[in-house]
Amino acid sequence: MNKLIAPSILSSDFMNIESEIRMLEKAGADIIHCDVMDGHFVPNLTFGPPIIKQLKAITSLPLDVHLMISNPEETLDQYIDAGADWLSFHYEAAVHPRQSLEYIKSKGVKAGIVIKPETPIVAVRELIPYCDFILLMSVNPGFGGQSYILRTNDKIKELNELKKTFKREDLIIEVDGGINADNISSLSELGVDAFVAGSAIFHTENPVETIKKMKNLIK
């Protein structure tokens, strides 16, 4: 399975969003991670379907839309219609997670479930057959620039064992939070497939070189 770098657009310069997108394309980013926050499920407030639609219009890179919102089932169609290529929602916010995963997949979109640092892997064990990917939060959701929570390593190992149990070697393990050039190689060795990074990319002196370095470290 190819390893994927997914820069979080939330850390970009929104006043120059198109030039930021072009920079990501030039650097070889694989996916654009879009953090949707509602000011309710998490304290912060970001953007919604109109921004996703505008991003879709200016890039061919897949959009990885991460819903950090309450009642995610009520807005799935809005994000699918806006152009999400990957769509994930929080287990902690969902009422009918299996049905929602199946619905997303039925629309031709990759479906994922997300869990916070305090939520155990066992909570989503029975959802593995319905997921294209599982997103592990390695920081508390809602704010950028936090440090990686080390106990996430145990969850990565546990999830990799479940991939074998369910014969789901195609299941993508994505990790979001505190990922940088110092820890990305060890996380890759643990079995992470997709790496979300925000400030560790956009707030460096040369984001293009940072992305290229990260890609080399996970080969």
Secondary structure, 3 states (H helix, E strand, C coil): CCCEEEEEHHHCCHHHHHHHHHHHHHHCCCCEEEEEEECCCCCCECCCHHHHHHHHHHCCCCEEEEEECCCHHHCHHHHHHHCCCEEEEEHHHCCCHHHHHHHHHHCCCEEEEEECCCCCHHHHHHHHHHCCEEEEECCCCCCCCCCCCCCHHHHHHHHHHHHHHCCCCCCEEEEECCCCCCCHHHHHHHCCCEEEECHHHHCCCCHHHHHHHHHHHCC
